[in-house]
Amino acid sequence: MAFAGAAKHARMLAAGKIKAPDLLEIYLDRIARLDPQLNSFRVVLADTARQEAKDAQSRIDAGERLPLLGVPVAIKDDIDVAGQLTTFGSSAVSTPKPKDADVVRLLRAAGAVIIGKTNVPELMTLPFCESESFGATRNPWDPTLTTGGSSGGNGAALAAGLVPLAVGSDGGGSIRIPSSWCGLYGLKTQRGQVPLLPRVEPWCGLDVYGPMARSVEDAALFLDVTTTTGPAGGFVAAAAKGPGQLRIALSTKTPPLTFAKAGKEQVAAVEAAGERLKGRGHIVETRNPDYPVWTIIGYYLPRYFRGIYNDVAPLPYPERLEARTRHMARVGSWLSDKCMEKIRAKESNLTKRIKPIFGEFDVLITPGNGKGPSRIGAYRGRGVLRSLLFASARVPFYETWNMTGQPAAVLPWGLDAKGIPLSIQLICKKDDEATLLALSAQLEALRPPLDWRPPVS
């Protein structure tokens, strides 16, 4: 039951095959037993969740039907939940939020039970989930390794069967990185698809909210209850109907000046997926996007650093921040509003360079992460430059699509030689998440057979 997934839970609850309070207790029990090994939750809202589950069951008994009525959902700790701190992984905050973020409000409106808030690295700055305030989140596939970040708590909780669905944020891979290393389906939604309020253009327009789940259907269900636009019949129906014949490009090339390349196992996963897609009648070719030389250094990093500065500026206790975070914010302070306007204006130049490949192909497939995860504590005590260089070299395939604003998702694809999940990334055209989900669902059925339950589960 813990691994059935949100969509199946919703159907079972509506049919009376399980009660909402009983479903919640399954997860609360697993959290109590397993999370001391993983540290995936920053706070578990057991009391309020029990009341929400009780209320949901009363509504079900009265004949009410909502897409997520009675289904537990976890919230990343950079998203507001009424009455709770939004810590951003730091002790630099002290005031609970007065109301839910829009995305949480929409999930509640669909009947979701909010089970807790999950761990993040401080201010979501790096692709591993460790902070001085709340400790390290460990990977259920190997607790000596990181889950990746910044939605690392989500990754551990979902992979270990502590929750069926979670909301993450992604400003440069933060949904896709932990989804890749934890064996999950993670979707970076199209810019503007899921509401961000009360945050306004976090990370200078790079950041979006999206689902992390154990199946494509669960992610599609999240979109159906949180988005204002979508295909006729909804995203779940679009994922189920099949993609038709598509033109698909495969690329394992990393953007220039990322100082990284994909590992052999990651390349092999892309190639194997391509062969299976050919067998389904798709047109599959090897083709690389035309990445500008300054894709990361010139276009992405200035927005990244200024975004961190913008997050630090309103904090009541900035002196409590980790030294590395303070240094990142200081770099961001050097970038003036006028400078950022010029950099933001260059986004159209990047899009023009990237766009032609999506005129010729419907979907681009790359590796997910370029390498396996680092060990817990590998970057402890390291400065900004060394942390960024070494950590980002493992995850070079993501930032470009935050700048273009296109939808992108990662799908699990086997295990590496160390028993850690591999993944592939799918990127599609703007306004075409329906195709992305439909192809993801087809690939989900074609991927190597495996019991996707990690050792800590």
ROKEBA-266152 format. One line per field, with one value per residue (C-alpha): chain; residue number from 0; x, y, z. Coordinates in nm, 3 decimals. Layout:
BEGIN
c = (A/...)
k = (NUM/...)
xx = (X/...)
yy = (Y/...)
zz = (Z/...)
This chain:
BEGIN
c = (A/A/A/A/A/A/A/A/A/A/A/A/A/A/A/A/A/A/A/A/A/A/A/A/A/A/A/A/A/A/A/A/A/A/A/A/A/A/A/A/A/A/A/A/A/A/A/A/A/A/A/A/A/A/A/A/A/A/A/A/A/A/A/A/A/A/A/A/A/A/A/A/A/A/A/A/A/A/A/A/A/A/A/A/A/A/A/A/A/A/A/A/A/A/A/A/A/A/A/A/A/A/A/A/A/A/A/A/A/A/A/A/A/A/A/A/A/A/A/A/A/A/A/A/A/A/A/A/A/A/A/A/A/A/A/A/A/A/A/A/A/A/A/A/A/A/A/A/A/A/A/A/A/A/A/A/A/A/A/A/A/A/A/A/A/A/A/A/A/A/A/A/A/A/A/A/A/A/A/A/A/A/A/A/A/A/A/A/A/A/A/A/A/A/A/A/A/A/A/A/A/A/A/A/A/A/A/A/A/A/A/A/A/A/A/A/A/A/A/A/A/A/A/A/A/A/A/A/A/A/A/A/A/A/A/A/A/A/A/A/A/A/A/A/A/A/A/A/A/A/A/A/A/A/A/A/A/A/A/A/A/A/A/A/A/A/A/A/A/A/A/A/A/A/A/A/A/A/A/A/A/A/A/A/A/A/A/A/A/A/A/A/A/A/A/A/A/A/A/A/A/A/A/A/A/A/A/A/A/A/A/A/A/A/A/A/A/A/A/A/A/A/A/A/A/A/A/A/A/A/A/A/A/A/A/A/A/A/A/A/A/A/A/A/A/A/A/A/A/A/A/A/A/A/A/A/A/A/A/A/A/A/A/A/A/A/A/A/A/A/A/A/A/A/A/A/A/A/A/A/A/A/A/A/A/A/A/A/A/A/A/A/A/A/A/A/A/A/A/A/A/A/A/A/A/A/A/A/A/A/A/A/A/A/A/A/A/A/A/A/A/A/A/A/A/A/A/A/A/A/A/A/A/A/A/A/A/A/A/A/A/A/A/A/A/A/A/A/A/A/A/A/A/A/A/A/A)
k = (0/1/2/3/4/5/6/7/8/9/10/11/12/13/14/15/16/17/18/19/20/21/22/23/24/25/26/27/28/29/30/31/32/33/34/35/36/37/38/39/40/41/42/43/44/45/46/47/48/49/50/51/52/53/54/55/56/57/58/59/60/61/62/63/64/65/66/67/68/69/70/71/72/73/74/75/76/77/78/79/80/81/82/83/84/85/86/87/88/89/90/91/92/93/94/95/96/97/98/99/100/101/102/103/104/105/106/107/108/109/110/111/112/113/114/115/116/117/118/119/120/121/122/123/124/125/126/127/128/129/130/131/132/133/134/135/136/137/138/139/140/141/142/143/144/145/146/147/148/149/150/151/152/153/154/155/156/157/158/159/160/161/162/163/164/165/166/167/168/169/170/171/172/173/174/175/176/177/178/179/180/181/182/183/184/185/186/187/188/189/190/191/192/193/194/195/196/197/198/199/200/201/202/203/204/205/206/207/208/209/210/211/212/213/214/215/216/217/218/219/220/221/222/223/224/225/226/227/228/229/230/231/232/233/234/235/236/237/238/239/240/241/242/243/244/245/246/247/248/249/250/251/252/253/254/255/256/257/258/259/260/261/262/263/264/265/266/267/268/269/270/271/272/273/274/275/276/277/278/279/280/281/282/283/284/285/286/287/288/289/290/291/292/293/294/295/296/297/298/299/300/301/302/303/304/305/306/307/308/309/310/311/312/313/314/315/316/317/318/319/320/321/322/323/324/325/326/327/328/329/330/331/332/333/334/335/336/337/338/339/340/341/342/343/344/345/346/347/348/349/350/351/352/353/354/355/356/357/358/359/360/361/362/363/364/365/366/367/368/369/370/371/372/373/374/375/376/377/378/379/380/381/382/383/384/385/386/387/388/389/390/391/392/393/394/395/396/397/398/399/400/401/402/403/404/405/406/407/408/409/410/411/412/413/414/415/416/417/418/419/420/421/422/423/424/425/426/427/428/429/430/431/432/433/434/435/436/437/438/439/440/441/442/443/444/445/446/447/448/449/450/451/452/453/454/455/456)
xx = (0.000/0.283/0.412/0.076/0.094/-0.135/-0.365/-0.429/-0.482/-0.742/-0.930/-0.916/-1.035/-1.327/-1.423/-1.408/-1.122/-0.924/-1.006/-0.819/-0.713/-0.582/-0.383/-0.232/-0.133/0.054/0.275/0.309/0.420/0.676/0.806/0.850/1.039/1.245/1.299/1.550/1.782/1.704/1.614/1.377/1.121/1.201/0.867/0.589/0.244/0.094/-0.181/-0.319/-0.281/-0.487/-0.765/-0.748/-0.766/-1.065/-1.242/-1.158/-1.312/-1.631/-1.651/-1.591/-1.862/-2.097/-2.038/-1.797/-1.539/-1.223/-0.903/-0.682/-0.942/-0.767/-0.429/-0.119/0.115/0.453/0.560/0.917/1.034/1.060/0.681/0.445/0.208/-0.021/0.093/0.435/0.783/0.918/1.279/1.453/1.679/1.804/1.765/1.762/1.379/1.147/0.790/0.530/0.351/-0.004/-0.147/-0.078/0.110/-0.121/0.001/-0.075/-0.416/-0.494/-0.380/-0.603/-0.892/-0.841/-0.865/-0.497/-0.381/-0.062/0.163/0.472/0.750/1.066/1.433/1.635/1.992/2.018/1.839/1.830/2.171/2.348/2.264/2.299/2.070/2.276/2.249/2.401/2.054/1.874/2.144/2.192/1.921/2.037/1.962/1.743/1.942/2.264/2.247/2.613/2.520/2.325/1.979/2.079/1.908/1.756/1.429/1.628/1.384/1.112/1.341/1.419/1.059/0.909/1.173/1.141/0.761/0.704/0.460/0.296/0.333/0.542/0.573/0.919/1.077/1.332/1.556/1.834/1.756/1.625/1.335/1.519/1.848/1.703/1.441/1.724/1.930/1.628/1.450/1.151/0.961/1.026/0.872/1.004/0.691/0.677/0.736/0.404/0.222/0.197/0.136/0.428/0.256/0.335/0.680/0.732/0.982/1.210/1.568/1.505/1.249/1.441/1.240/0.917/0.710/0.636/0.560/0.787/0.623/0.669/0.476/0.391/0.020/0.075/0.265/-0.010/-0.269/-0.072/-0.087/-0.460/-0.525/-0.267/-0.261/-0.498/-0.432/-0.399/-0.507/-0.870/-0.966/-0.674/-0.315/-0.395/-0.595/-0.322/-0.058/-0.273/-0.363/-0.016/0.210/0.169/0.476/0.728/1.057/1.304/1.659/1.917/2.201/2.468/2.664/2.700/2.676/3.012/3.222/3.036/3.359/3.161/3.059/2.815/2.937/2.932/2.633/2.436/2.511/2.411/2.075/1.997/2.101/1.892/1.587/1.641/1.649/1.327/1.159/1.269/1.102/0.780/0.794/0.939/1.195/1.506/1.831/2.140/2.141/2.284/2.129/2.325/2.431/2.590/2.940/2.826/2.508/2.592/2.855/2.705/2.330/2.258/2.502/2.428/2.056/2.142/2.361/2.126/1.835/2.020/2.086/1.716/1.623/1.873/1.782/1.449/1.567/1.536/1.856/2.103/2.390/2.271/2.333/2.615/2.935/2.904/2.550/2.658/2.939/2.697/2.462/2.755/2.834/2.469/2.479/2.741/2.486/2.280/1.920/2.042/2.290/2.015/1.786/2.055/2.113/1.739/1.712/1.966/1.724/1.569/1.911/1.952/1.603/1.670/1.984/1.806/1.472/1.574/1.618/1.255/1.151/1.297/1.218/0.926/1.130/1.496/1.633/1.953/2.099/1.954/2.246/2.591/2.734/2.625/2.567/2.842/2.899/2.739/2.975/3.183/3.152/3.160/3.398/3.452/3.411/3.168/3.386/3.499/3.149/2.994/3.259/3.262/2.891/2.759/2.990/2.763/2.446/2.524/2.207/1.944/2.001/1.948/1.581/1.517/1.641/1.427/1.130/1.044/0.899/1.151/1.120/1.341/1.238/1.418/1.607/1.778/2.049/2.419/2.693/2.667/2.293/2.195/1.916/2.000/1.764/1.697/1.573/1.298/1.255/0.970/0.845/0.674/0.302/0.343/0.355/0.085/0.331/0.601/0.373/0.246/0.599/0.706/0.424/0.523/0.886/0.776/0.624/0.937/1.207/1.412/1.209/1.308/1.163/1.188/1.202/1.538/1.714/1.588/1.217)
yy = (0.000/0.242/0.213/0.211/0.579/0.880/0.802/0.446/0.566/0.816/0.542/0.306/0.575/0.666/0.298/0.241/-0.011/0.183/0.462/0.793/0.775/0.421/0.526/0.816/0.591/0.360/0.653/0.799/0.458/0.424/0.775/0.692/0.370/0.470/0.844/0.842/0.672/0.918/1.259/1.334/1.539/1.869/1.852/1.591/1.744/1.433/1.600/1.827/1.554/1.315/1.570/1.638/1.264/1.227/1.516/1.371/1.038/1.212/1.383/1.054/0.886/1.169/1.095/1.379/1.306/1.510/1.411/1.381/1.347/1.176/1.134/1.239/1.489/1.627/1.988/2.102/2.347/2.644/2.644/2.803/2.597/2.801/2.811/2.660/2.799/2.807/2.763/2.734/2.491/2.762/2.887/3.245/3.259/3.269/3.358/3.101/3.177/3.311/3.126/2.854/2.916/2.900/2.554/2.419/2.586/2.411/2.075/2.120/2.217/1.884/1.705/1.640/1.573/1.770/1.525/1.741/1.958/1.802/1.886/2.109/2.245/2.601/2.836/2.554/2.660/2.331/1.991/1.795/1.799/1.897/2.193/2.294/2.368/2.043/1.792/1.567/1.378/1.030/0.830/0.520/0.330/0.386/0.597/0.694/0.894/1.214/1.219/1.523/1.857/2.077/1.877/1.606/1.542/1.474/1.230/1.023/1.023/0.912/0.649/0.493/0.484/0.752/0.951/0.893/1.241/1.552/1.909/2.033/2.342/2.353/2.648/2.450/2.082/2.076/1.843/1.640/1.580/1.397/1.227/1.085/0.954/0.824/0.640/0.875/1.056/1.428/1.700/2.053/2.220/2.486/2.836/2.984/2.650/2.605/2.919/3.041/3.300/3.440/3.417/3.636/3.521/3.333/3.306/3.577/3.367/3.037/2.862/2.666/2.423/2.069/1.713/1.435/1.093/0.722/0.718/0.936/0.909/1.054/1.350/1.407/1.403/1.676/1.889/1.835/1.988/2.270/2.412/2.651/2.533/2.188/1.952/1.864/1.594/1.671/1.556/1.210/1.130/1.274/1.055/0.745/0.782/0.732/0.978/0.864/0.863/1.126/1.265/1.219/1.354/1.187/1.395/1.324/1.644/1.877/2.257/2.432/2.528/2.295/2.100/1.777/1.490/1.205/0.876/0.556/0.413/0.736/0.741/0.376/0.451/0.712/0.479/0.193/0.416/0.528/0.168/0.084/0.392/0.294/-0.039/0.149/0.323/0.659/0.839/0.855/1.031/1.158/1.538/1.800/2.134/2.440/2.550/2.898/2.899/3.112/2.913/2.847/3.105/3.399/3.329/3.102/3.178/3.555/3.480/3.203/3.424/3.722/3.492/3.377/3.740/3.821/3.535/3.644/4.015/3.984/3.726/3.846/3.673/3.663/3.627/3.270/3.165/2.927/3.098/2.947/3.084/3.431/3.428/3.330/3.611/3.854/3.757/3.817/4.163/4.269/4.224/4.544/4.564/4.716/4.433/4.176/4.345/4.301/3.938/3.862/4.019/3.765/3.482/3.537/3.488/3.155/3.046/3.133/2.916/2.624/2.651/2.501/2.150/2.161/2.263/1.939/1.714/1.681/1.566/1.579/1.304/1.348/1.168/1.265/1.317/1.294/1.081/0.906/1.092/1.215/1.090/1.265/1.537/1.544/1.924/2.007/2.295/2.367/2.717/2.840/2.782/2.430/2.326/2.452/2.306/1.959/1.927/2.075/1.850/1.562/1.735/1.928/1.866/2.076/2.452/2.528/2.431/2.657/2.945/2.855/2.781/2.454/2.149/1.876/1.551/1.268/0.904/0.617/0.380/0.092/0.092/0.163/-0.080/0.047/-0.010/0.359/0.459/0.591/0.814/0.984/1.339/1.430/1.790/1.900/2.213/2.493/2.428/2.056/1.888/1.651/1.499/1.486/1.291/1.060/0.967/0.933/0.689/0.485/0.476/0.386/0.068/-0.003/0.054/-0.233/-0.442/-0.374/-0.366/0.007/-0.033/0.067/-0.111/0.147/0.097)
zz = (0.000/0.080/-0.279/-0.459/-0.555/-0.525/-0.819/-0.705/-0.347/-0.469/-0.652/-0.355/-0.114/-0.340/-0.373/0.002/-0.020/0.240/0.484/0.477/0.846/0.795/0.487/0.678/0.968/0.730/0.633/0.984/1.108/0.829/0.895/1.264/1.182/0.879/0.878/1.166/0.913/0.632/0.779/0.492/0.689/0.856/1.037/1.040/1.090/1.248/1.454/1.183/0.922/1.135/1.159/0.784/0.712/0.945/0.772/0.430/0.523/0.636/0.298/0.115/0.323/0.229/-0.141/-0.220/-0.488/-0.538/-0.723/-0.410/-0.135/0.157/-0.017/0.187/0.019/0.135/0.084/0.025/0.291/0.057/0.007/0.260/0.474/0.698/1.060/0.982/0.930/0.578/0.677/0.339/0.526/0.762/1.119/0.987/0.997/1.298/1.196/1.082/0.759/0.793/0.493/0.239/-0.082/-0.382/-0.482/-0.132/-0.138/-0.467/-0.330/-0.026/-0.253/-0.431/-0.095/-0.016/0.340/0.415/0.602/0.656/0.520/0.377/0.416/0.184/0.178/0.303/0.060/-0.198/-0.324/-0.401/-0.554/-0.229/0.073/0.377/0.613/0.945/1.081/0.993/0.902/0.600/0.415/0.315/0.005/0.069/-0.197/0.003/0.321/0.289/-0.024/-0.082/-0.236/-0.437/-0.395/-0.340/-0.316/-0.141/0.143/-0.113/-0.291/0.018/0.146/-0.185/-0.261/0.086/0.074/0.340/0.123/-0.218/-0.371/-0.304/-0.430/-0.521/-0.671/-0.952/-1.032/-1.197/-1.147/-0.791/-0.874/-1.136/-0.948/-0.646/-0.862/-1.072/-0.782/-0.589/-0.874/-0.915/-1.185/-1.142/-1.360/-1.395/-1.517/-1.784/-1.651/-1.541/-1.536/-1.156/-0.942/-0.731/-0.512/-0.263/-0.422/-0.726/-0.990/-0.748/-0.867/-1.127/-1.316/-1.310/-1.038/-1.086/-0.877/-0.988/-0.880/-0.762/-0.773/-0.821/-1.150/-1.448/-1.368/-1.020/-1.165/-1.423/-1.144/-0.964/-1.278/-1.315/-0.973/-0.974/-1.327/-1.496/-1.851/-1.994/-2.271/-2.330/-2.083/-1.852/-1.810/-1.670/-1.982/-2.205/-2.039/-2.085/-2.451/-2.599/-2.780/-3.141/-3.363/-3.255/-3.381/-3.096/-3.063/-2.839/-2.697/-2.438/-2.500/-2.201/-2.239/-2.289/-1.986/-1.749/-1.694/-1.704/-1.925/-1.892/-1.751/-1.956/-1.771/-1.813/-2.187/-2.215/-2.053/-2.319/-2.598/-2.458/-2.430/-2.789/-2.913/-2.735/-2.878/-3.227/-3.164/-3.096/-3.433/-3.333/-3.548/-3.329/-3.421/-3.242/-3.246/-3.009/-2.917/-3.025/-2.677/-2.668/-2.519/-2.225/-2.151/-1.786/-1.692/-1.878/-1.869/-1.572/-1.291/-1.265/-1.217/-0.972/-0.753/-0.767/-0.680/-0.368/-0.272/-0.319/-0.086/0.181/0.181/0.373/0.629/0.990/1.109/0.817/1.061/1.125/0.768/0.681/0.566/0.216/0.178/0.290/0.035/-0.244/-0.146/-0.146/-0.505/-0.594/-0.437/-0.691/-0.971/-1.001/-1.119/-1.445/-1.495/-1.432/-1.684/-1.949/-1.855/-1.852/-2.198/-2.325/-2.253/-2.596/-2.758/-2.581/-2.681/-3.045/-3.043/-2.875/-3.059/-3.398/-3.256/-3.144/-3.493/-3.622/-3.322/-3.081/-2.780/-2.677/-2.453/-2.250/-1.950/-1.616/-1.382/-1.537/-1.257/-0.939/-0.610/-0.381/-0.029/0.265/0.386/0.067/0.040/0.409/0.474/0.105/-0.031/-0.295/-0.602/-0.513/-0.403/-0.726/-0.954/-0.803/-0.726/-1.052/-1.257/-1.156/-1.282/-1.603/-1.806/-1.630/-1.607/-1.976/-1.957/-1.659/-1.874/-2.175/-1.948/-2.125/-1.948/-1.864/-1.673/-1.551/-1.565/-1.385/-1.616/-1.438/-1.173/-1.203/-1.098/-0.739/-0.721/-0.751/-0.993/-1.337/-1.530/-1.860/-1.909/-2.156/-2.276/-2.500/-2.669/-2.483/-2.418/-2.483/-2.143/-2.268/-2.517/-2.250/-2.016/-2.290/-2.399/-2.036/-1.974/-2.277/-2.163/-1.811/-1.956/-2.165/-1.906/-1.761/-1.512/-1.153/-0.803/-0.737/-0.358/-0.210/0.077/0.330/0.272)
